[in-house]
Amino acid sequence: MKGVVLAGGLGTRLGPLTRITNKHLLPIYDRPMIYYPIQTLVDAGINEILIVTGGNWAGDFLRLLGNGKEFGLRNLDYTYQDGEKGIAHALALAEHFADEDFITVILGDNIIDGSIRPFVDNFKNKNRGAKIVLKKVEHPERFGVAQFEGDTLVRIVEKPIEPPSPYAVTGIYMYDSDVFDIIRDLAPSERGQLEITDVNNAYIERGTLTYDIYDGWWTDAGTFESLFHANTHIARQHIASESASPDKNILS
């Protein structure tokens, strides 16, 4: 299993902060945002990771992260997405890195305070297909939303006005090597991008997509509100952790 962190885009919703840096390099309490999704993958037992970035500050990731030694990685690779062409387009750039292995993909602004290792371990035991991680949220209309028939996931609906369920699709996905063939067959959406929702719906149509529901704390930090929420939560967690054990590292 290999890991992919998608950290491209312009982050326009966080302007003017993102006029001078990539969104994923903004601080979440005492560390850059990108540290958190990397650590999530490391904690899931993944030690080969690819960072997909873009924009004017791509080189800053290399200066910050180097070869990944700080995270105990066996390998940290980088690739560059030219322009904003969608999450699925960014993922397509990982094909050579994946080398037909299973991959766990996480968006660079996704932050959790628990572990996805049970989900990853379960997916490793599959022979094929995909898995997505869902989270029950108060405002699912901000996200891709799971539509069910009973317990069966039948479709992902992107940012619906009337959500069919309270379960949002987090930015955590697991795929077999078929994902790259699926992306090659995608047509751009109305906004001219290759959408990850279309990838997931293709797996649903094949009958090979499963899901897990994450019960812990999760946020994407792509808006000012969610960025503030992430900083507040991580700060409180850090303070509580230090009070219990002064030497404990929040990301250890």
LORO-534077 format. One record per atom (N, C-alpha, C): residue number from 1; residue in one letter; atom name; x, y, z. Coordinates in pm, whole numbers. Example, Ala and Ser with C-alpha at 12.3 -4.5 7.8 and 13.67 -1.06 7.14 Angstrom:
2
     n   res   atom       xx       yy       zz
     1     A      N     1319     -569      780
     1     A     CA     1230     -450      780
     1     A      C     1320     -330      780
     2     S      N     1285     -225      708
     2     S     CA     1367     -106      714
     2     S      C     1290        3      787
END
This chain:
252
     n   res   atom       xx       yy       zz
     1     M      N       84     -119        0
     1     M     CA        0        0        0
     1     M      C       88      124        0
     2     K      N       56      217      -92
     2     K     CA      126      344      -97
     2     K      C       28      457      -67
     3     G      N       82      573      -33
     3     G     CA       -1      686        2
     3     G      C       19      803      -92
     4     V      N      -90      877     -115
     4     V     CA      -86      996     -200
     4     V      C     -156     1109     -127
     5     V      N      -86     1222     -113
     5     V     CA     -145     1342      -55
     5     V      C     -165     1443     -168
     6     L      N     -289     1486     -187
     6     L     CA     -320     1580     -293
     6     L      C     -321     1721     -234
     7     A      N     -223     1801     -274
     7     A     CA     -202     1932     -212
     7     A      C     -181     2040     -319
     8     G      N     -258     2033     -424
     8     G     CA     -249     2133     -529
     8     G      C     -356     2240     -512
     9     G      N     -396     2300     -622
     9     G     CA     -500     2402     -620
     9     G      C     -450     2536     -573
    10     L      N     -536     2637     -589
    10     L     CA     -499     2774     -555
    10     L      C     -552     2818     -419
    11     G      N     -647     2742     -363
    11     G     CA     -699     2777     -231
    11     G      C     -763     2914     -225
    12     T      N     -839     2949     -329
    12     T     CA     -893     3084     -339
    12     T      C     -990     3118     -226
    13     R      N    -1053     3016     -167
    13     R     CA    -1146     3045      -56
    13     R      C    -1073     3097       67
    14     L      N     -942     3079       70
    14     L     CA     -863     3127      183
    14     L      C     -780     3251      146
    15     G      N     -818     3318       37
    15     G     CA     -751     3444        6
    15     G      C     -790     3549      108
    16     P      N     -701     3644      139
    16     P     CA     -572     3671       76
    16     P      C     -454     3589      130
    17     L      N     -479     3499      228
    17     L     CA     -367     3421      283
    17     L      C     -294     3344      174
    18     T      N     -370     3293       77
    18     T     CA     -311     3207      -24
    18     T      C     -253     3285     -142
    19     R      N     -246     3417     -129
    19     R     CA     -173     3494     -229
    19     R      C      -22     3479     -211
    20     I      N       20     3437      -92
    20     I     CA      163     3433      -63
    20     I      C      214     3293      -30
    21     T      N      124     3194      -25
    21     T     CA      169     3057        2
    21     T      C       61     2959      -40
    22     N      N       98     2835      -53
    22     N     CA        2     2728      -79
    22     N      C      -84     2706       45
    23     K      N     -213     2680       24
    23     K     CA     -305     2657      136
    23     K      C     -253     2552      232
    24     H      N     -193     2447      180
    24     H     CA     -153     2334      263
    24     H      C      -28     2361      346
    25     L      N       30     2480      329
    25     L     CA      144     2521      411
    25     L      C      103     2618      521
    26     L      N      -25     2654      526
    26     L     CA      -74     2738      634
    26     L      C      -67     2661      766
    27     P      N      -54     2731      878
    27     P     CA      -39     2661     1006
    27     P      C     -171     2609     1061
    28     I      N     -165     2489     1115
    28     I     CA     -268     2436     1204
    28     I      C     -202     2421     1340
    29     Y      N     -230     2513     1426
    29     Y     CA     -164     2528     1556
    29     Y      C      -13     2543     1536
    30     D      N       68     2442     1566
    30     D     CA      213     2460     1565
    30     D      C      282     2393     1448
    31     R      N      203     2347     1348
    31     R     CA      264     2277     1235
    31     R      C      192     2313     1106
    32     P      N      262     2303      993
    32     P     CA      194     2328      867
    32     P      C       84     2224      843
    33     M      N      -20     2266      775
    33     M     CA     -135     2180      749
    33     M      C      -94     2047      687
    34     I      N        3     2048      596
    34     I     CA       41     1927      523
    34     I      C       94     1818      616
    35     Y      N      144     1854      734
    35     Y     CA      195     1754      826
    35     Y      C       87     1656      869
    36     Y      N      -35     1703      882
    36     Y     CA     -141     1621      941
    36     Y      C     -185     1507      849
    37     P      N     -213     1532      720
    37     P     CA     -246     1418      634
    37     P      C     -130     1321      613
    38     I      N       -7     1374      610
    38     I     CA      107     1283      601
    38     I      C      111     1191      722
    39     Q      N       93     1248      840
    39     Q     CA       98     1167      962
    39     Q      C      -16     1066      966
    40     T      N     -132     1105      913
    40     T     CA     -244     1011      907
    40     T      C     -206      887      826
    41     L      N     -138      907      713
    41     L     CA      -94      793      633
    41     L      C       13      712      704
    42     V      N      108      780      767
    42     V     CA      214      710      839
    42     V      C      155      625      952
    43     D      N       59      683     1024
    43     D     CA       -5      609     1134
    43     D      C      -85      490     1083
    44     A      N     -121      491      955
    44     A     CA     -192      378      896
    44     A      C      -97      271      844
    45     G      N       34      290      868
    45     G     CA      132      190      827
    45     G      C      189      209      689
    46     I      N      171      328      631
    46     I     CA      217      356      494
    46     I      C      348      433      502
    47     N      N      453      383      434
    47     N     CA      583      448      444
    47     N      C      639      492      309
    48     E      N      557      486      203
    48     E     CA      592      543       74
    48     E      C      480      638       34
    49     I      N      513      766       20
    49     I     CA      412      869       -1
    49     I      C      453      961     -115
    50     L      N      354      999     -193
    50     L     CA      371     1096     -301
    50     L      C      293     1221     -266
    51     I      N      355     1339     -279
    51     I     CA      288     1467     -264
    51     I      C      260     1522     -403
    52     V      N      134     1548     -434
    52     V     CA       97     1613     -559
    52     V      C       64     1759     -526
    53     T      N      143     1850     -578
    53     T     CA      120     1991     -550
    53     T      C      122     2070     -680
    54     G      N      116     2202     -668
    54     G     CA      112     2287     -786
    54     G      C      124     2432     -747
    55     G      N      103     2521     -842
    55     G     CA      108     2663     -813
    55     G      C      250     2716     -800
    56     N      N      259     2838     -745
    56     N     CA      387     2908     -742
    56     N      C      478     2867     -626
    57     W      N      425     2787     -533
    57     W     CA      503     2758     -413
    57     W      C      533     2609     -398
    58     A      N      532     2537     -510
    58     A     CA      554     2392     -504
    58     A      C      690     2360     -444
    59     G      N      790     2441     -473
    59     G     CA      923     2415     -419
    59     G      C      931     2426     -268
    60     D      N      836     2499     -209
    60     D     CA      837     2513      -63
    60     D      C      810     2380        6
    61     F      N      735     2290      -60
    61     F     CA      709     2159       -1
    61     F      C      839     2081       13
    62     L      N      923     2087      -89
    62     L     CA     1051     2017      -83
    62     L      C     1140     2075       26
    63     R      N     1142     2208       38
    63     R     CA     1223     2271      142
    63     R      C     1171     2235      281
    64     L      N     1041     2223      294
    64     L     CA      981     2191      423
    64     L      C      996     2044      460
    65     L      N      964     1956      367
    65     L     CA      950     1814      397
    65     L      C     1073     1731      363
    66     G      N     1153     1779      271
    66     G     CA     1274     1706      232
    66     G      C     1242     1566      185
    67     N      N     1314     1468      236
    67     N     CA     1295     1329      195
    67     N      C     1200     1253      288
    68     G      N     1133     1326      378
    68     G     CA     1035     1261      465
    68     G      C     1093     1196      588
    69     K      N     1224     1218      612
    69     K     CA     1289     1152      725
    69     K      C     1223     1188      858
    70     E      N     1173     1310      869
    70     E     CA     1109     1355      993
    70     E      C      991     1267     1030
    71     F      N      927     1206      928
    71     F     CA      811     1121      950
    71     F      C      846      973      951
    72     G      N      974      942      935
    72     G     CA     1016      803      932
    72     G      C      981      732      803
    73     L      N      967      809      694
    73     L     CA      926      751      567
    73     L      C     1041      681      497
    74     R      N     1007      575      427
    74     R     CA     1105      510      341
    74     R      C     1130      593      217
    75     N      N     1023      661      171
    75     N     CA     1035      737       48
    75     N      C      929      847       47
    76     L      N      968      967        6
    76     L     CA      874     1077      -15
    76     L      C      900     1133     -153
    77     D      N      801     1119     -240
    77     D     CA      812     1165     -378
    77     D      C      726     1289     -398
    78     Y      N      753     1359     -506
    78     Y     CA      678     1480     -539
    78     Y      C      643     1480     -687
    79     T      N      528     1537     -721
    79     T     CA      496     1564     -859
    79     T      C      413     1690     -866
    80     Y      N      404     1748     -986
    80     Y     CA      348     1882    -1003
    80     Y      C      225     1877    -1093
    81     Q      N      115     1937    -1043
    81     Q     CA       -6     1951    -1124
    81     Q      C      -10     2092    -1182
    82     D      N      -14     2099    -1312
    82     D     CA      -16     2228    -1381
    82     D      C     -161     2277    -1392
    83     G      N     -194     2382    -1319
    83     G     CA     -328     2438    -1324
    83     G      C     -425     2365    -1232
    84     E      N     -550     2412    -1230
    84     E     CA     -655     2351    -1150
    84     E      C     -745     2268    -1242
    85     K      N     -717     2139    -1247
    85     K     CA     -788     2051    -1339
    85     K      C     -867     1943    -1266
    86     G      N     -876     1955    -1135
    86     G     CA     -959     1863    -1059
    86     G      C     -879     1762     -979
    87     I      N     -946     1708     -877
    87     I     CA     -883     1610     -789
    87     I      C     -846     1483     -865
    88     A      N     -936     1438     -952
    88     A     CA     -907     1316    -1028
    88     A      C     -788     1335    -1121
    89     H      N     -776     1452    -1179
    89     H     CA     -660     1481    -1264
    89     H      C     -532     1476    -1181
    90     A      N     -537     1535    -1060
    90     A     CA     -419     1530     -973
    90     A      C     -383     1387     -938
    91     L      N     -484     1306     -911
    91     L     CA     -459     1167     -876
    91     L      C     -397     1091     -993
    92     A      N     -437     1124    -1115
    92     A     CA     -382     1056    -1233
    92     A      C     -230     1069    -1241
    93     L      N     -177     1177    -1184
    93     L     CA      -33     1198    -1187
    93     L      C       42     1099    -1099
    94     A      N      -31     1023    -1018
    94     A     CA       31      926     -928
    94     A      C       43      787     -990
    95     E      N        5      770    -1114
    95     E     CA        1      636    -1172
    95     E      C      138      569    -1171
    96     H      N      241      640    -1214
    96     H     CA      374      579    -1217
    96     H      C      420      545    -1076
    97     F      N      394      634     -982
    97     F     CA      431      610     -842
    97     F      C      359      487     -787
    98     A      N      231      474     -815
    98     A     CA      153      361     -762
    98     A      C      203      228     -814
    99     D      N      243      224     -940
    99     D     CA      302      104     -998
    99     D      C      215      -20     -973
   100     E      N       83       -3     -995
   100     E     CA      -18     -109     -985
   100     E      C      -43     -156     -841
   101     D      N       14      -88     -743
   101     D     CA      -14     -119     -603
   101     D      C     -145      -52     -562
   102     F      N     -204      -95     -451
   102     F     CA     -315      -22     -391
   102     F      C     -264      111     -337
   103     I      N     -351      212     -338
   103     I     CA     -313      342     -285
   103     I      C     -421      394     -190
   104     T      N     -375      464      -87
   104     T     CA     -464      541       -2
   104     T      C     -439      688      -33
   105     V      N     -545      758      -64
   105     V     CA     -537      897     -107
   105     V      C     -603      984        0
   106     I      N     -538     1096       33
   106     I     CA     -597     1190      128
   106     I      C     -576     1332       76
   107     L      N     -680     1412       85
   107     L     CA     -667     1552       47
   107     L      C     -584     1624      152
   108     G      N     -502     1717      106
   108     G     CA     -406     1782      194
   108     G      C     -465     1871      300
   109     D      N     -596     1902      291
   109     D     CA     -658     1984      394
   109     D      C     -746     1902      487
   110     N      N     -737     1771      482
   110     N     CA     -815     1684      570
   110     N      C     -738     1654      698
   111     I      N     -802     1679      811
   111     I     CA     -737     1662      940
   111     I      C     -828     1580     1031
   112     I      N     -772     1475     1089
   112     I     CA     -846     1391     1183
   112     I      C     -764     1376     1310
   113     D      N     -831     1335     1417
   113     D     CA     -758     1314     1541
   113     D      C     -756     1167     1582
   114     G      N     -787     1079     1487
   114     G     CA     -784      936     1515
   114     G      C     -704      863     1408
   115     S      N     -737      737     1387
   115     S     CA     -661      654     1294
   115     S      C     -753      593     1189
   116     I      N     -701      583     1067
   116     I     CA     -772      512      960
   116     I      C     -709      375      936
   117     R      N     -620      335     1022
   117     R     CA     -550      208      999
   117     R      C     -645       89      986
   118     P      N     -749       77     1069
   118     P     CA     -840      -37     1049
   118     P      C     -903      -38      909
   119     F      N     -934       79      855
   119     F     CA     -993       87      722
   119     F      C     -891       44      617
   120     V      N     -768       90      633
   120     V     CA     -662       56      538
   120     V      C     -632      -93      543
   121     D      N     -620     -148      662
   121     D     CA     -591     -291      676
   121     D      C     -702     -375      615
   122     N      N     -828     -333      633
   122     N     CA     -940     -405      575
   122     N      C     -934     -400      423
   123     F      N     -898     -284      370
   123     F     CA     -892     -271      224
   123     F      C     -780     -355      165
   124     K      N     -671     -368      237
   124     K     CA     -559     -450      187
   124     K      C     -601     -594      163
   125     N      N     -701     -640      236
   125     N     CA     -745     -779      223
   125     N      C     -838     -800      104
   126     K      N     -876     -691       37
   126     K     CA     -959     -704      -82
   126     K      C     -871     -734     -203
   127     N      N     -930     -796     -303
   127     N     CA     -856     -822     -425
   127     N      C     -865     -708     -525
   128     R      N     -967     -625     -512
   128     R     CA     -989     -518     -609
   128     R      C    -1089     -419     -553
   129     G      N    -1106     -310     -628
   129     G     CA    -1212     -215     -594
   129     G      C    -1162      -89     -527
   130     A      N    -1253      -24     -455
   130     A     CA    -1225      103     -391
   130     A      C    -1298      109     -258
   131     K      N    -1253      200     -172
   131     K     CA    -1319      226      -45
   131     K      C    -1316      376      -21
   132     I      N    -1427      430       32
   132     I     CA    -1429      569       74
   132     I      C    -1462      575      222
   133     V      N    -1422      685      284
   133     V     CA    -1449      707      426
   133     V      C    -1555      815      439
   134     L      N    -1663      784      510
   134     L     CA    -1773      877      530
   134     L      C    -1771      931      672
   135     K      N    -1831     1048      689
   135     K     CA    -1842     1110      820
   135     K      C    -1979     1178      831
   136     K      N    -2050     1151      939
   136     K     CA    -2178     1217      964
   136     K      C    -2151     1361     1005
   137     V      N    -2210     1457      932
   137     V     CA    -2182     1599      956
   137     V      C    -2313     1677      964
   138     E      N    -2303     1799     1017
   138     E     CA    -2421     1883     1033
   138     E      C    -2462     1950      902
   139     H      N    -2367     1977      815
   139     H     CA    -2397     2047      690
   139     H      C    -2340     1969      571
   140     P      N    -2401     1856      539
   140     P     CA    -2347     1773      431
   140     P      C    -2351     1840      294
   141     E      N    -2436     1942      278
   141     E     CA    -2448     2007      148
   141     E      C    -2317     2072      102
   142     R      N    -2220     2084      191
   142     R     CA    -2089     2140      154
   142     R      C    -2002     2038       82
   143     F      N    -2043     1912       84
   143     F     CA    -1955     1803       40
   143     F      C    -2024     1715      -64
   144     G      N    -1950     1614     -111
   144     G     CA    -2015     1501     -175
   144     G      C    -2088     1423      -68
   145     V      N    -2211     1378      -99
   145     V     CA    -2296     1316        2
   145     V      C    -2335     1176      -44
   146     A      N    -2331     1081       50
   146     A     CA    -2368      943       21
   146     A      C    -2519      928       11
   147     Q      N    -2564      861      -93
   147     Q     CA    -2706      826     -108
   147     Q      C    -2720      675      -92
   148     F      N    -2808      635       -2
   148     F     CA    -2823      494       32
   148     F      C    -2959      441       -9
   149     E      N    -2962      312      -34
   149     E     CA    -3086      233      -37
   149     E      C    -3066      124       67
   150     G      N    -3129      142      183
   150     G     CA    -3098       57      297
   150     G      C    -2957       87      343
   151     D      N    -2875      -16      353
   151     D     CA    -2734        3      388
   151     D      C    -2644        8      266
   152     T      N    -2704        0      148
   152     T     CA    -2626       -4       24
   152     T      C    -2602      137      -28
   153     L      N    -2477      170      -50
   153     L     CA    -2442      298     -109
   153     L      C    -2466      291     -260
   154     V      N    -2555      377     -311
   154     V     CA    -2594      367     -451
   154     V      C    -2540      483     -535
   155     R      N    -2501      592     -470
   155     R     CA    -2450      705     -547
   155     R      C    -2389      809     -453
   156     I      N    -2294      885     -507
   156     I     CA    -2242     1004     -441
   156     I      C    -2297     1125     -515
   157     V      N    -2361     1213     -441
   157     V     CA    -2419     1334     -499
   157     V      C    -2335     1453     -454
   158     E      N    -2286     1530     -550
   158     E     CA    -2194     1638     -517
   158     E      C    -2268     1764     -475
   159     K      N    -2244     1808     -352
   159     K     CA    -2295     1932     -295
   159     K      C    -2444     1954     -327
   160     P      N    -2528     1860     -285
   160     P     CA    -2671     1871     -317
   160     P      C    -2741     1976     -232
   161     I      N    -2841     2042     -290
   161     I     CA    -2921     2140     -215
   161     I      C    -2998     2068     -104
   162     E      N    -3049     1950     -136
   162     E     CA    -3121     1868      -38
   162     E      C    -3045     1736      -23
   163     P      N    -2956     1727       74
   163     P     CA    -2873     1607       89
   163     P      C    -2957     1482      114
   164     P      N    -2925     1372       48
   164     P     CA    -3000     1248       68
   164     P      C    -2963     1175      197
   165     S      N    -2860     1219      266
   165     S     CA    -2819     1161      394
   165     S      C    -2729     1262      464
   166     P      N    -2699     1240      592
   166     P     CA    -2605     1329      663
   166     P      C    -2460     1286      649
   167     Y      N    -2432     1190      560
   167     Y     CA    -2298     1133      552
   167     Y      C    -2219     1196      437
   168     A      N    -2120     1275      476
   168     A     CA    -2032     1339      379
   168     A      C    -1917     1246      342
   169     V      N    -1872     1260      219
   169     V     CA    -1753     1189      174
   169     V      C    -1632     1271      217
   170     T      N    -1553     1217      307
   170     T     CA    -1430     1285      346
   170     T      C    -1331     1275      231
   171     G      N    -1222     1346      245
   171     G     CA    -1119     1339      142
   171     G      C    -1022     1226      164
   172     I      N    -1072     1109      200
   172     I     CA     -989      990      222
   172     I      C    -1045      877      138
   173     Y      N     -963      826       46
   173     Y     CA    -1008      725      -50
   173     Y      C     -901      617      -64
   174     M      N     -946      497     -101
   174     M     CA     -854      386     -129
   174     M      C     -892      323     -262
   175     Y      N     -792      298     -346
   175     Y     CA     -820      250     -480
   175     Y      C     -724      139     -522
   176     D      N     -775       52     -610
   176     D     CA     -687      -39     -681
   176     D      C     -636       31     -807
   177     S      N     -557      -39     -887
   177     S     CA     -495       24    -1003
   177     S      C     -595       57    -1114
   178     D      N     -718        6    -1105
   178     D     CA     -819       40    -1206
   178     D      C     -854      187    -1204
   179     V      N     -821      257    -1095
   179     V     CA     -860      397    -1084
   179     V      C     -803      480    -1199
   180     F      N     -686      445    -1246
   180     F     CA     -623      525    -1352
   180     F      C     -692      503    -1487
   181     D      N     -741      381    -1511
   181     D     CA     -821      357    -1631
   181     D      C     -953      434    -1624
   182     I      N    -1013      436    -1506
   182     I     CA    -1139      509    -1487
   182     I      C    -1118      658    -1514
   183     I      N    -1010      713    -1463
   183     I     CA     -983      855    -1483
   183     I      C     -963      886    -1631
   184     R      N     -895      797    -1702
   184     R     CA     -871      819    -1845
   184     R      C    -1003      828    -1922
   185     D      N    -1107      762    -1874
   185     D     CA    -1236      760    -1943
   185     D      C    -1329      872    -1899
   186     L      N    -1287      953    -1802
   186     L     CA    -1374     1059    -1751
   186     L      C    -1385     1174    -1850
   187     A      N    -1503     1236    -1851
   187     A     CA    -1522     1362    -1922
   187     A      C    -1516     1474    -1820
   188     P      N    -1462     1590    -1856
   188     P     CA    -1459     1702    -1762
   188     P      C    -1600     1744    -1721
   189     S      N    -1612     1792    -1599
   189     S     CA    -1739     1841    -1548
   189     S      C    -1771     1978    -1608
   190     E      N    -1883     2036    -1566
   190     E     CA    -1922     2168    -1616
   190     E      C    -1818     2275    -1582
   191     R      N    -1744     2254    -1475
   191     R     CA    -1641     2353    -1441
   191     R      C    -1505     2319    -1503
   192     G      N    -1506     2221    -1594
   192     G     CA    -1386     2188    -1671
   192     G      C    -1284     2105    -1597
   193     Q      N    -1327     2033    -1492
   193     Q     CA    -1234     1954    -1413
   193     Q      C    -1273     1806    -1415
   194     L      N    -1175     1722    -1383
   194     L     CA    -1202     1579    -1365
   194     L      C    -1233     1556    -1219
   195     E      N    -1353     1508    -1191
   195     E     CA    -1405     1506    -1055
   195     E      C    -1386     1370     -988
   196     I      N    -1344     1374     -862
   196     I     CA    -1327     1249     -787
   196     I      C    -1462     1183     -759
   197     T      N    -1568     1261     -752
   197     T     CA    -1701     1202     -734
   197     T      C    -1736     1112     -850
   198     D      N    -1699     1151     -971
   198     D     CA    -1725     1066    -1088
   198     D      C    -1646      936    -1081
   199     V      N    -1525      943    -1027
   199     V     CA    -1444      822    -1008
   199     V      C    -1515      727     -912
   200     N      N    -1560      781     -799
   200     N     CA    -1625      696     -699
   200     N      C    -1756      639     -750
   201     N      N    -1831      718     -826
   201     N     CA    -1956      666     -883
   201     N      C    -1930      557     -987
   202     A      N    -1818      566    -1056
   202     A     CA    -1782      460    -1151
   202     A      C    -1757      328    -1078
   203     Y      N    -1690      334     -964
   203     Y     CA    -1670      213     -884
   203     Y      C    -1804      161     -829
   204     I      N    -1893      251     -791
   204     I     CA    -2026      208     -744
   204     I      C    -2098      133     -855
   205     E      N    -2092      186     -976
   205     E     CA    -2159      121    -1089
   205     E      C    -2099      -16    -1117
   206     R      N    -1971      -34    -1089
   206     R     CA    -1907     -165    -1106
   206     R      C    -1940     -260     -990
   207     G      N    -1995     -205     -883
   207     G     CA    -2025     -287     -765
   207     G      C    -1903     -320     -682
   208     T      N    -1798     -238     -692
   208     T     CA    -1672     -270     -623
   208     T      C    -1630     -160     -525
   209     L      N    -1721      -72     -489
   209     L     CA    -1689       31     -390
   209     L      C    -1753       -3     -257
   210     T      N    -1672        2     -151
   210     T     CA    -1722      -16      -15
   210     T      C    -1697      113       63
   211     Y      N    -1751      120      182
   211     Y     CA    -1733      240      263
   211     Y      C    -1715      204      409
   212     D      N    -1651      293      480
   212     D     CA    -1643      289      626
   212     D      C    -1688      424      678
   213     I      N    -1740      424      800
   213     I     CA    -1784      548      864
   213     I      C    -1687      581      976
   214     Y      N    -1631      700      968
   214     Y     CA    -1536      745     1069
   214     Y      C    -1612      815     1180
   215     D      N    -1591      770     1304
   215     D     CA    -1666      822     1418
   215     D      C    -1592      932     1494
   216     G      N    -1464      952     1465
   216     G     CA    -1386     1051     1538
   216     G      C    -1403     1191     1481
   217     W      N    -1318     1281     1529
   217     W     CA    -1322     1420     1483
   217     W      C    -1254     1433     1349
   218     W      N    -1316     1508     1259
   218     W     CA    -1263     1529     1124
   218     W      C    -1304     1666     1075
   219     T      N    -1217     1729     1000
   219     T     CA    -1255     1851      929
   219     T      C    -1169     1862      804
   220     D      N    -1222     1933      706
   220     D     CA    -1137     1984      600
   220     D      C    -1110     2129      638
   221     A      N     -991     2177      609
   221     A     CA     -952     2311      653
   221     A      C     -947     2406      534
   222     G      N    -1045     2396      446
   222     G     CA    -1042     2472      322
   222     G      C    -1117     2603      324
   223     T      N    -1182     2637      435
   223     T     CA    -1250     2765      451
   223     T      C    -1199     2832      577
   224     F      N    -1225     2961      592
   224     F     CA    -1179     3029      713
   224     F      C    -1244     2969      837
   225     E      N    -1371     2934      826
   225     E     CA    -1440     2876      941
   225     E      C    -1378     2742      980
   226     S      N    -1357     2655      881
   226     S     CA    -1302     2523      913
   226     S      C    -1154     2531      950
   227     L      N    -1080     2628      896
   227     L     CA     -941     2648      934
   227     L      C     -932     2691     1080
   228     F      N    -1019     2782     1121
   228     F     CA    -1023     2825     1261
   228     F      C    -1063     2708     1351
   229     H      N    -1163     2631     1306
   229     H     CA    -1210     2515     1383
   229     H      C    -1097     2415     1402
   230     A      N    -1020     2391     1296
   230     A     CA     -908     2297     1305
   230     A      C     -802     2346     1402
   231     N      N     -768     2474     1392
   231     N     CA     -668     2530     1483
   231     N      C     -712     2521     1629
   232     T      N     -838     2553     1654
   232     T     CA     -890     2550     1790
   232     T      C     -889     2409     1847
   233     H      N     -936     2313     1767
   233     H     CA     -941     2175     1815
   233     H      C     -802     2119     1842
   234     I      N     -710     2139     1747
   234     I     CA     -576     2084     1763
   234     I      C     -504     2152     1881
   235     A      N     -526     2283     1898
   235     A     CA     -464     2352     2011
   235     A      C     -514     2295     2143
   236     R      N     -644     2275     2154
   236     R     CA     -700     2219     2278
   236     R      C     -648     2078     2302
   237     Q      N     -640     1999     2195
   237     Q     CA     -590     1862     2206
   237     Q      C     -444     1864     2251
   238     H      N     -366     1953     2193
   238     H     CA     -224     1963     2227
   238     H      C     -205     2001     2373
   239     I      N     -281     2101     2418
   239     I     CA     -270     2146     2557
   239     I      C     -310     2036     2653
   240     A      N     -419     1966     2621
   240     A     CA     -463     1856     2707
   240     A      C     -359     1745     2711
   241     S      N     -298     1716     2595
   241     S     CA     -197     1612     2588
   241     S      C      -73     1649     2668
   242     E      N      -32     1775     2658
   242     E     CA       86     1819     2733
   242     E      C       60     1819     2883
   243     S      N      -63     1850     2920
   243     S     CA      -97     1848     3063
   243     S      C      -88     1707     3119
   244     A      N     -128     1609     3036
   244     A     CA     -124     1469     3081
   244     A      C       18     1413     3076
   245     S      N       94     1455     2975
   245     S     CA      230     1402     2958
   245     S      C      314     1508     2886
   246     P      N      395     1583     2955
   246     P     CA      468     1694     2895
   246     P      C      555     1656     2776
   247     D      N      597     1531     2767
   247     D     CA      686     1491     2657
   247     D      C      612     1432     2539
   248     K      N      479     1424     2549
   248     K     CA      404     1360     2442
   248     K      C      392     1452     2322
   249     N      N      415     1398     2202
   249     N     CA      405     1473     2078
   249     N      C      267     1454     2018
   250     I      N      203     1562     1978
   250     I     CA       65     1553     1928
   250     I      C       53     1462     1806
   251     L      N      161     1452     1727
   251     L     CA      154     1370     1606
   251     L      C      221     1235     1623
   252     S      N      262     1202     1746
   252     S     CA      329     1074     1766
   252     S      C      228      962     1782
END
